[in-house]
């Protein structure tokens, strides 16, 4: 198993001075949090502890707030997944609502026979007569 380096563990822990940076990146001179944490990390590594063991030590001592990336188990897993699930549910809801709002296609109009006009009957009779005369 590859042993952890000081820098890797410092990057995995958040400085407790309030800067919001990792222990490694804390830019406060004489930081009251980063300096003792770096010394404690070095002490843990001298004891031959792995990265997971060192992080578990600090997590047990300070709580999960010291970890620069939350774990992916328990409630934290829900916190990681919930935003994506909410976006998917919202998208499905938007698609459903917009489909219902869209007017449905109007049913095809039934063809209504034209009203019978007496002049129309005369025209048809004349047309038939002309066609018969033409064919003969």
N, C-alpha and C positions, 0 to 999 in steps of 0.2 A: 504494500500500500504506500502510495506517495505521501511523503510527509508534507504538512502544510507549511507555507512560508509566513513570516511575520506580516508581510504586506497583504497577502491574501486574507488573513484573519482581520487585519486592521480595516480592510475595505468591506468586510462583511459585518462590521459593527458600526453603529451610529454613535457619534460623539455626544456626550450628555451635557455639554456646556450650553446647548441651545442654538448652536450655529446651524444645525440641520445637515451637516456634512458627515462623512465617515470619519472614523478615528484617524485614518491615514491622511485624509484630505483636510482636516481641521487646520485653519490658517491663523488661529489665535496664538500669539506669542505667549509662552508660559501658561498654556491652557490648563485649568485646574482639573479637567476631565481626561483629555487625550493623553497627557504625559503619564499619569498613573496607569491608565488602561494599556498603553503601549508596554510599560514595564511589566504589568501583570500578564499580558500576552506572551512576552518573552519568557517569563517564568514558567508558564504553562507548557510552552514548546520545549523548554529545557527538560521538563519532566517526561517528554516523549509522547505527549498527547496528540491525537489526531485533530484535524480541523473540526470534525463533528463533535468531538469531546470538548474542545475549547469553546466552541459556540454554545454547547449545552451548558457548560459551566457559567458562562456570562449570562445566558438566557435564564438560568436558575437564580442567579444572583440579582439581576436587574429587571427581569421580566422580558417579554418578547419585544418590548419597545426598543431594546438595544440592537436588535437585528436590523440591518439595513434593508433586507428584503424579507417580507413576512413568509412564514412557513406555508406550505400548501396542504394543510391537514386541518380537520375540525372546522371551526367557524371561519378560519382564514380561507379555507377552500371555498366556502360559500361566498365570502367577500370577493374572491377572485372571479368566480363564475357569474355572480348575480348581475353585474352590469351588462355582460354579453347576453344573458338570458332576457333581461329587460328590453334590450334593443330588439331582439328577435320577436318577442311578444308584441312590442309596439309596432313593428313592421307588419306582422301578420294582422294585427288589428286595423291598421291603416288600409291594407289591401282589402280586407273584408268590408270595411265601411265604404270605401270608394266604389267597390263593385255594387254595393246595394244602392248607393246614391245615383249611380249612372242610370239614366232612363233605359228601360229595356226596349228592344226593337219592337216597333208597332206591328201588330199582326197584319198580314197582307189584306188589303181591302178586297172584299168580295165584288166580283164584277156584277153590276146591276144592268139588266138589259135596258136598252134605251126605250124611252116612252114611244108608244106607237103613234105615229102621226098619219092622218088620213092621206096627206100628200105623199108620204113615204110609200104607202101601198100602191098609189098610182105610178110612182117612179119605178117601183120594182116590176110592176106589170109591163110597163113600157120597155124596161131593160130586157125582160124575158122575151118579149115579142121581137125586139131588135136582134137579140142573139139567135133566136130561131130563124129569122129571116136571113141572117148572116151565114148560118150554118147550112142552110138549104141551097 
